Amino acid sequence: MGNSREYSLYGRKVVLLGGTSGFGLATAIAAVNEGASVIVVSSSQEKVDKALAVLPGNSAGFVADLGEEKEVAQLFTEIGEFDHLVFTAGDALHFGELSALNIDEAKRSIHLRFWGAIMAAKHGAPLIGKGGSITLTTGALGRKPRKGTAVIAGMASAIEGLTRALAVDLAPIRVNTVCAGTVRTNLLKHMSETGREDFFNQVGSKLLTGKVGDAESLAEAYLYLMRGTFTTGQILVVDGGSLLV
């Protein structure tokens, strides 16, 4: 048996890029409840302030554009050494016909989610301590696309490949990804509340779990991958069984 300390987040320092809402904030709260100290990062000071209002006093927050390498590099210089990096940053998801695709908008989305993850790994990895990890985020649409999801599915698949490559490049730092199904977060905030609820109910009724997920259920996956000292290069699917129906 290994030392139980090895599998604990107690006393660990966790940096969450995109940690001010959704999966990121839920994971920050869950990590704090296990004795970790957390640093949350967003491009919005308002979001950082709101997150820190629900986190304990020893938590910290930074504002940075995670799509700009100079800002990412400066961010990690200010943060210093830490144990676990969680990347959940992303903007609103848009579905639509390929013929109507706004390429510039799609490029911005890909830039933050894909290149942002690469920049975070590049500048964060040298500061990660022994036994540390990087956990990225992707979506189940990469494995089972629906009509109108070409950009989202393509990006999700790219992040899966990136995860495996980073696990090889950065070893012994562990690199994994949480692959999320449909979850109640603010990424569909461009839809009306009624439209959003109809969408969640429609999707949830078809899942093996009978409902869509929530941020707290996803947080458990991030905790596992931070703790799992023998797990690297893996994609942990948390999707309510969507790939099976």
QUIZI-V551593 format. One record per residue. N is the residue number from 1. RES is the residue in three letters. PSI is psi in radians with two decimals (NA if undefined). OMEGA is omega in whole degrees, 0 to 359 (* if undefined). NEAR is the number of other ideal C-beta (glycine too) atoms within 12 Angstrom. Layout:
n->N res->RES psi->PSI omega->OMEGA near->NEAR
n->N res->RES psi->PSI omega->OMEGA near->NEAR
This chain:
n->1 res->MET psi->2.44 omega->177 near->6
n->2 res->GLY psi->2.95 omega->176 near->12
n->3 res->ASN psi->2.24 omega->182 near->9
n->4 res->SER psi->-0.46 omega->178 near->11
n->5 res->ARG psi->-0.56 omega->182 near->15
n->6 res->GLU psi->-0.51 omega->185 near->19
n->7 res->TYR psi->0.22 omega->184 near->20
n->8 res->SER psi->2.62 omega->174 near->21
n->9 res->LEU psi->0.01 omega->182 near->36
n->10 res->TYR psi->2.20 omega->179 near->20
n->11 res->GLY psi->-0.01 omega->180 near->19
n->12 res->ARG psi->2.72 omega->180 near->33
n->13 res->LYS psi->2.09 omega->185 near->32
n->14 res->VAL psi->2.22 omega->178 near->49
n->15 res->VAL psi->2.18 omega->183 near->51
n->16 res->LEU psi->1.88 omega->179 near->50
n->17 res->LEU psi->2.01 omega->191 near->50
n->18 res->GLY psi->0.38 omega->186 near->45
n->19 res->GLY psi->0.34 omega->183 near->50
n->20 res->THR psi->-0.01 omega->179 near->41
n->21 res->SER psi->2.97 omega->173 near->34
n->22 res->GLY psi->-2.42 omega->181 near->40
n->23 res->PHE psi->-0.75 omega->186 near->45
n->24 res->GLY psi->-0.85 omega->181 near->46
n->25 res->LEU psi->-0.70 omega->178 near->38
n->26 res->ALA psi->-0.68 omega->179 near->40
n->27 res->THR psi->-0.67 omega->177 near->48
n->28 res->ALA psi->-0.80 omega->180 near->47
n->29 res->ILE psi->-0.75 omega->180 near->33
n->30 res->ALA psi->-0.69 omega->179 near->32
n->31 res->ALA psi->-0.72 omega->178 near->43
n->32 res->VAL psi->-0.71 omega->180 near->34
n->33 res->ASN psi->-0.30 omega->177 near->20
n->34 res->GLU psi->0.18 omega->174 near->26
n->35 res->GLY psi->0.14 omega->178 near->20
n->36 res->ALA psi->2.77 omega->168 near->34
n->37 res->SER psi->2.52 omega->187 near->27
n->38 res->VAL psi->2.63 omega->173 near->46
n->39 res->ILE psi->2.13 omega->180 near->42
n->40 res->VAL psi->2.55 omega->184 near->45
n->41 res->VAL psi->2.36 omega->177 near->46
n->42 res->SER psi->2.88 omega->175 near->35
n->43 res->SER psi->-0.11 omega->184 near->29
n->44 res->SER psi->2.14 omega->177 near->22
n->45 res->GLN psi->-0.64 omega->180 near->17
n->46 res->GLU psi->-0.75 omega->179 near->15
n->47 res->LYS psi->-0.68 omega->178 near->27
n->48 res->VAL psi->-0.79 omega->181 near->31
n->49 res->ASP psi->-0.74 omega->180 near->18
n->50 res->LYS psi->-0.70 omega->179 near->19
n->51 res->ALA psi->-0.77 omega->181 near->35
n->52 res->LEU psi->-0.41 omega->179 near->29
n->53 res->ALA psi->-0.41 omega->180 near->17
n->54 res->VAL psi->0.00 omega->178 near->22
n->55 res->LEU psi->2.75 omega->182 near->32
n->56 res->PRO psi->2.89 omega->188 near->18
n->57 res->GLY psi->-0.38 omega->180 near->12
n->58 res->ASN psi->0.08 omega->177 near->15
n->59 res->SER psi->2.74 omega->180 near->30
n->60 res->ALA psi->2.78 omega->179 near->28
n->61 res->GLY psi->2.53 omega->178 near->36
n->62 res->PHE psi->2.66 omega->175 near->35
n->63 res->VAL psi->2.21 omega->179 near->26
n->64 res->ALA psi->2.56 omega->172 near->39
n->65 res->ASP psi->1.85 omega->186 near->25
n->66 res->LEU psi->0.00 omega->175 near->44
n->67 res->GLY psi->0.01 omega->181 near->28
n->68 res->GLU psi->2.04 omega->187 near->20
n->69 res->GLU psi->-0.68 omega->180 near->21
n->70 res->LYS psi->-0.69 omega->180 near->15
n->71 res->GLU psi->-0.63 omega->178 near->23
n->72 res->VAL psi->-0.77 omega->179 near->35
n->73 res->ALA psi->-0.78 omega->180 near->21
n->74 res->GLN psi->-0.68 omega->179 near->19
n->75 res->LEU psi->-0.88 omega->183 near->35
n->76 res->PHE psi->-0.50 omega->174 near->31
n->77 res->THR psi->-0.72 omega->180 near->17
n->78 res->GLU psi->-0.60 omega->182 near->21
n->79 res->ILE psi->-0.74 omega->182 near->32
n->80 res->GLY psi->-2.79 omega->186 near->18
n->81 res->GLU psi->2.54 omega->179 near->21
n->82 res->PHE psi->-3.10 omega->186 near->38
n->83 res->ASP psi->-0.78 omega->185 near->37
n->84 res->HIS psi->2.40 omega->177 near->47
n->85 res->LEU psi->2.22 omega->177 near->54
n->86 res->VAL psi->2.19 omega->181 near->52
n->87 res->PHE psi->1.88 omega->178 near->47
n->88 res->THR psi->0.21 omega->184 near->48
n->89 res->ALA psi->2.44 omega->177 near->41
n->90 res->GLY psi->2.70 omega->179 near->39
n->91 res->ASP psi->-3.06 omega->183 near->32
n->92 res->ALA psi->2.48 omega->178 near->21
n->93 res->LEU psi->2.35 omega->180 near->35
n->94 res->HIS psi->2.27 omega->177 near->24
n->95 res->PHE psi->2.58 omega->178 near->27
n->96 res->GLY psi->2.88 omega->180 near->20
n->97 res->GLU psi->2.50 omega->180 near->13
n->98 res->LEU psi->-0.63 omega->182 near->18
n->99 res->SER psi->-0.42 omega->181 near->9
n->100 res->ALA psi->0.18 omega->185 near->14
n->101 res->LEU psi->2.26 omega->173 near->21
n->102 res->ASN psi->1.80 omega->187 near->15
n->103 res->ILE psi->-0.72 omega->180 near->15
n->104 res->ASP psi->-0.72 omega->178 near->11
n->105 res->GLU psi->-0.73 omega->179 near->19
n->106 res->ALA psi->-0.71 omega->179 near->26
n->107 res->LYS psi->-0.69 omega->180 near->18
n->108 res->ARG psi->-0.73 omega->180 near->22
n->109 res->SER psi->-0.79 omega->179 near->29
n->110 res->ILE psi->-0.69 omega->182 near->31
n->111 res->HIS psi->-0.82 omega->182 near->25
n->112 res->LEU psi->-0.83 omega->186 near->35
n->113 res->ARG psi->-0.66 omega->184 near->40
n->114 res->PHE psi->-1.05 omega->180 near->37
n->115 res->TRP psi->-0.55 omega->176 near->27
n->116 res->GLY psi->-0.72 omega->178 near->39
n->117 res->ALA psi->-0.71 omega->178 near->43
n->118 res->ILE psi->-0.77 omega->180 near->32
n->119 res->MET psi->-0.67 omega->179 near->32
n->120 res->ALA psi->-0.75 omega->179 near->47
n->121 res->ALA psi->-0.74 omega->181 near->40
n->122 res->LYS psi->-0.83 omega->186 near->23
n->123 res->HIS psi->-0.37 omega->180 near->31
n->124 res->GLY psi->-0.64 omega->186 near->45
n->125 res->ALA psi->-0.72 omega->181 near->32
n->126 res->PRO psi->-0.25 omega->183 near->21
n->127 res->LEU psi->-0.04 omega->183 near->27
n->128 res->ILE psi->2.25 omega->183 near->36
n->129 res->GLY psi->3.07 omega->180 near->22
n->130 res->LYS psi->2.34 omega->180 near->15
n->131 res->GLY psi->0.10 omega->184 near->26
n->132 res->GLY psi->3.06 omega->185 near->35
n->133 res->SER psi->2.86 omega->170 near->46
n->134 res->ILE psi->2.28 omega->177 near->46
n->135 res->THR psi->2.11 omega->180 near->55
n->136 res->LEU psi->-3.10 omega->183 near->51
n->137 res->THR psi->2.36 omega->175 near->50
n->138 res->THR psi->-3.01 omega->184 near->41
n->139 res->GLY psi->2.69 omega->183 near->44
n->140 res->ALA psi->-0.27 omega->178 near->39
n->141 res->LEU psi->-0.37 omega->176 near->32
n->142 res->GLY psi->-0.46 omega->180 near->35
n->143 res->ARG psi->-0.46 omega->180 near->26
n->144 res->LYS psi->1.39 omega->184 near->23
n->145 res->PRO psi->2.67 omega->170 near->22
n->146 res->ARG psi->2.88 omega->178 near->23
n->147 res->LYS psi->2.35 omega->178 near->13
n->148 res->GLY psi->0.21 omega->183 near->18
n->149 res->THR psi->0.48 omega->186 near->27
n->150 res->ALA psi->-0.83 omega->182 near->25
n->151 res->VAL psi->-0.80 omega->182 near->34
n->152 res->ILE psi->-0.79 omega->181 near->37
n->153 res->ALA psi->-0.73 omega->179 near->27
n->154 res->GLY psi->-0.74 omega->180 near->25
n->155 res->MET psi->-0.71 omega->180 near->35
n->156 res->ALA psi->-0.74 omega->179 near->40
n->157 res->SER psi->-0.68 omega->179 near->28
n->158 res->ALA psi->-0.68 omega->180 near->25
n->159 res->ILE psi->-0.58 omega->176 near->43
n->160 res->GLU psi->-0.78 omega->178 near->34
n->161 res->GLY psi->-0.70 omega->178 near->24
n->162 res->LEU psi->-0.72 omega->180 near->37
n->163 res->THR psi->-0.85 omega->181 near->39
n->164 res->ARG psi->-0.70 omega->181 near->23
n->165 res->ALA psi->-0.72 omega->179 near->21
n->166 res->LEU psi->-0.61 omega->178 near->34
n->167 res->ALA psi->-0.65 omega->178 near->29
n->168 res->VAL psi->-0.82 omega->184 near->16
n->169 res->ASP psi->-0.66 omega->190 near->19
n->170 res->LEU psi->-0.02 omega->180 near->29
n->171 res->ALA psi->2.42 omega->13 near->18
n->172 res->PRO psi->0.10 omega->171 near->20
n->173 res->ILE psi->2.29 omega->180 near->31
n->174 res->ARG psi->2.39 omega->179 near->35
n->175 res->VAL psi->2.15 omega->180 near->43
n->176 res->ASN psi->3.03 omega->179 near->41
n->177 res->THR psi->2.45 omega->170 near->47
n->178 res->VAL psi->2.16 omega->179 near->46
n->179 res->CYS psi->1.87 omega->188 near->37
n->180 res->ALA psi->2.46 omega->169 near->47
n->181 res->GLY psi->-2.73 omega->180 near->40
n->182 res->THR psi->2.14 omega->185 near->39
n->183 res->VAL psi->2.54 omega->177 near->38
n->184 res->ARG psi->1.73 omega->173 near->30
n->185 res->THR psi->-3.08 omega->182 near->35
n->186 res->ASN psi->0.16 omega->182 near->26
n->187 res->LEU psi->-0.23 omega->176 near->31
n->188 res->LEU psi->0.52 omega->185 near->26
n->189 res->LYS psi->-0.29 omega->179 near->17
n->190 res->HIS psi->-0.24 omega->177 near->17
n->191 res->MET psi->2.72 omega->175 near->18
n->192 res->SER psi->2.76 omega->181 near->11
n->193 res->GLU psi->-0.74 omega->179 near->14
n->194 res->THR psi->-0.78 omega->179 near->10
n->195 res->GLY psi->-0.68 omega->180 near->14
n->196 res->ARG psi->-0.80 omega->180 near->23
n->197 res->GLU psi->-0.71 omega->177 near->16
n->198 res->ASP psi->-0.72 omega->179 near->16
n->199 res->PHE psi->-0.83 omega->180 near->25
n->200 res->PHE psi->-0.73 omega->181 near->26
n->201 res->ASN psi->-0.72 omega->180 near->18
n->202 res->GLN psi->-0.83 omega->180 near->15
n->203 res->VAL psi->-0.80 omega->183 near->29
n->204 res->GLY psi->-0.63 omega->182 near->26
n->205 res->SER psi->-0.36 omega->182 near->17
n->206 res->LYS psi->-0.18 omega->183 near->22
n->207 res->LEU psi->2.74 omega->178 near->25
n->208 res->LEU psi->-0.47 omega->179 near->17
n->209 res->THR psi->-0.21 omega->180 near->22
n->210 res->GLY psi->0.07 omega->180 near->14
n->211 res->LYS psi->2.77 omega->174 near->22
n->212 res->VAL psi->2.90 omega->182 near->34
n->213 res->GLY psi->3.10 omega->173 near->36
n->214 res->ASP psi->2.95 omega->185 near->23
n->215 res->ALA psi->-0.61 omega->182 near->32
n->216 res->GLU psi->-0.67 omega->179 near->23
n->217 res->SER psi->-0.58 omega->176 near->28
n->218 res->LEU psi->-0.62 omega->181 near->40
n->219 res->ALA psi->-0.63 omega->180 near->40
n->220 res->GLU psi->-0.60 omega->180 near->26
n->221 res->ALA psi->-0.73 omega->178 near->38
n->222 res->TYR psi->-0.71 omega->178 near->48
n->223 res->LEU psi->-0.79 omega->180 near->37
n->224 res->TYR psi->-0.80 omega->183 near->29
n->225 res->LEU psi->-0.51 omega->174 near->41
n->226 res->MET psi->-0.69 omega->183 near->46
n->227 res->ARG psi->-0.50 omega->192 near->33
n->228 res->GLY psi->1.52 omega->189 near->25
n->229 res->THR psi->-0.20 omega->180 near->26
n->230 res->PHE psi->0.28 omega->184 near->17
n->231 res->THR psi->2.08 omega->176 near->23
n->232 res->THR psi->2.63 omega->181 near->30
n->233 res->GLY psi->0.34 omega->187 near->30
n->234 res->GLN psi->2.67 omega->175 near->25
n->235 res->ILE psi->1.97 omega->181 near->34
n->236 res->LEU psi->1.91 omega->183 near->30
n->237 res->VAL psi->2.15 omega->178 near->28
n->238 res->VAL psi->1.59 omega->194 near->36
n->239 res->ASP psi->0.17 omega->181 near->35
n->240 res->GLY psi->0.27 omega->180 near->30
n->241 res->GLY psi->0.28 omega->185 near->22
n->242 res->SER psi->-0.49 omega->181 near->30
n->243 res->LEU psi->-0.21 omega->184 near->22
n->244 res->LEU psi->-0.07 omega->183 near->15
n->245 res->VAL psi->NA omega->* near->18
